[in-house]
């Protein structure tokens, strides 16, 4: 018999803890505020998690992670018969496009991203179906729920702080004339460099996040880090960027800034 309810009465952390302790097998579906996700479990461990509105196929995950090129994806698709994730994975391995470690890493990361996206939800319907299993064509990666629950709880607290520090995403960013920290001490991730490359008074934080494919939690965390480091400051948007957010070049004054010179140098090295 399926377990149904509302997240107002039974939160995501409680649901995961119940599944973990009771070593449940089945699927948990969550629907809230336009977010629809399904999590699959086997004996109390997470096997996979997928958002209905996002392409979570193996090829899409690998492309988003920069593990394969569009041409490599096209080559594999042209030779696939069923186009299931398992078949695609075997073809990718056979062509030496990726390693087994690459595949497991992107699948695991995507599942965790989905779980953490629903973790802070406080309203919406949920249903646990013990008779629904992970689709056979999908690649399952067992993940212990103990660590997921601990990290999700930590992120909830961080999310509350980030919302308080950066409540409005419809503002723009610009580089400060004099960074408040030494560039020698800065070590940025790939996602942070991608955000930096689109910083302009014409691009809102929300538009940058949508274009790059970052969640509100991710973009807030990155922007808050840049603000704290004194590299950027919040400004009113100068205008509305066209749909799709093309790469609007920074103003000449910003091009001469020390931060963009550093970005150009790193690009030349890559």
N, C-alpha and C positions, 0 to 999 in steps of 0.2 A: 504494500500500500504506500502511495506517494505521500511525502510529508510536505504540507503547504503552509504558507503563512506570510506575514508582512515583516519587513526589516525593522519596523517600529517596535515590534515586540521581541524579535529575535535577530540580533545583529550578525553580520558576516563573521566576525571573530568567534562568536558563540557557535555558529553553524560549523565552522571549520574545526573548532575544538571538539564538538560532538562527533563529527565524522572521524576525526583522528582517534579519539578515545575508544569509540565503538568499532573502529576498524571497518568502516562502511565501504561498500562498493556500489557505484552508481553514478548518477549525473545530477549536479546542482545547477538549476537555471535561475538566473536573477534578471529581473526587468525593472528598471527605475530610471526616470527622467531621460528617456531616449536611449539609455544604455542597456543593451541586451547581451548577456554573456552566459556561456555554459561551461561548467567545470566538471571534469571526469575524474573519478577516484577508483582505486583498487586497494582494498584492505587498508583503508585509512591513509593512503598516500595519493598525492595529486599526480595524475598521469598527463593531463593536458587541459588547457583553458583557452577558449576562443570567443572573440567578440563578433557578433553577427554582422556589424557594420564595417568590419575590417577584413581585408584579404589576408588570411593567415595560412595560405598554402605555403609549402616548403620553399618554392621558388620565390615567392613574394618576400618571405622572411629573410632569405639569403641575400636577395637584392637590396632590401632595406638596410641590412647589416653591412653591405659593401663586400660580401664574400664572393659574389659572382657578378658578371656584367650582363647587360640586356642581351647581348649577342650570345653569350653562353647559355642563357635561359632559353632563348629561341632555338638554339641548336638541340638542346635536350628535349624540348617540347615536340620538335619535328620528328624525333625518333621514338617518342613514347607512345604506347598503345592505349593504356588505361588512364594515364596522367594522374595516378594516385601519388600521394606523397612518398609512399614506400618505393614505387617504381622509379619515380623521379630521383629519389635519393640514391638508388643503385646506379642509375645512369650517370649521375654527377660523380659518384665515386669511381666508376669505370673510366670516366674521361679525365680523372685527376683534377677536376675543377675545385673540389673541396675535400676535406678529410671527414672522417666519421665524427671527430671532435667538433668540427665546425657545425655539422648538422645538429648534434645534440645540444650545443651551446645556444644556437638561435632558437630552437624549439623550446628549450627550458626558459630562456629569457622572455620569449613571447608569452608563455604561460604565466610567468610571474608578473609580467606587466599587466596582464588582464586581471589577475587576482588583486593586485594592489589598486587597480582602477576602481574596483567595486568595494574595496575594503572600507572606505569611509562613508559609504551610502547608509543613510539612516531611514530611508523610506523606499517602498517598492515591494513587489511581490517576489517570493522565492518558492521553488518547488524542488524537492529531492526525490528522484525516481531510482529505486534500487535495481530496476530491470533495464535501465538504459546504460549501455556501455560505450566506451571510446570506439568510434568508427574504425573498422579494420584497416581502412586505407591510411589512417593517421599514424604518426610515429609517436609513441608514448615515452615519456621520460619521467620516471618516478622521482617525486620530490617529497621530502619529509615535511609534514605540516607543522611540526614544532618550530622550525626556523621561519617558516612562512608567517605564522601567527605572531611571532616576536617581531619580525621585520615590519609586518603590516601595522602592528600597534605603534611601533616607533614612527612609522611614516604618518600615521594619523596625527600624532602630536606635532610632527614637523609640518604637516599640511596646515594645521590650525595656525601655526606661527607664520607660515608663508602667506596665508590669506590675510592675516592681520598686517603684515609688513608690506604686502603688495596686493591690495584688494582689487585694483583696476588693471585689466589687461588691455584696455583700449586706449593706452597711452603709448607714446613712442620713446625711443632712446637715442641719445647721442653720446659720442665719446667726450670725455672731459679733456679740457686743454692740458691739464697737468695731472696725470694719474696719481692717486693717493698711495700707491705702493710701488715698490721696485719691480720692474719687469723681469729682473733676474730671478725673482722668487715665484713667478707665475708659471703654473703647469696646467694647461687647459686640455679638456677631453675633446674628442672629435665633435661631439654635439655642441660643445661650447664654441668651438671655432666656427661651426656652421652658423650658429646664432650671430656671432660677431660679424660674419661676412654680410649679413643682411641688415645690420644696424644702420638706421637712417631716420631722420625726423619725419620722413614720409611713411614709414612702415610701423604699424602698431605692434605691440608685443603679441597680441592675439593672432595677427596676420602672419607673423614670423613663425609662430608655433604651428599654425595650420599648414603653412607651406612646407615646413621641414618634417611635419608629422610627429610633433611632440605633444604630450598630454599637458594639461594645465599645471599639474604638479611638477613635471619636468621643466617646463619653461619658467615657472616661478622660481624653482630652485636655482636654475642657471642665472637668471637675471638678478636674483637676490645676491648671488655670489659675486657677480660683476659689480653690482652697486656697492656691496660691502668692501670690495677691493679698491673702490674709487676709480674704476675704469670707465664707467658710464654714469649718466644721470638721466632722470625722467624729464620728458618735455611733452608739450602738446603736439599732436600730429599736425604736420603742415598741410596735409591734404589726404584724400582717400586714394590709396593705391588701386590700380586696376585689378579686376578679378585675376586670381592666379599668382598675384604678387611677383611680377618679374623682378629680376635682380636690379633694382634701382641703384645706380652708382652713388656713392657718398659725394657730398659737396667738395669742391677743390680744397677748402680749408681743412676738412677732415682727412683728405688724401695725404696732406703733408704732415698729419699727426704721427706721433711716434708709434702708436698702436697699429695703425694700418701699415706702416713701414715694416713692422715686425711680422704682420700677417703676410705681406708680400714676400718677405724673406723666407718664411716657412713654406709658402706655396712653391717657391722656386726649388726648395730642397726636396719636396715630396715628388 
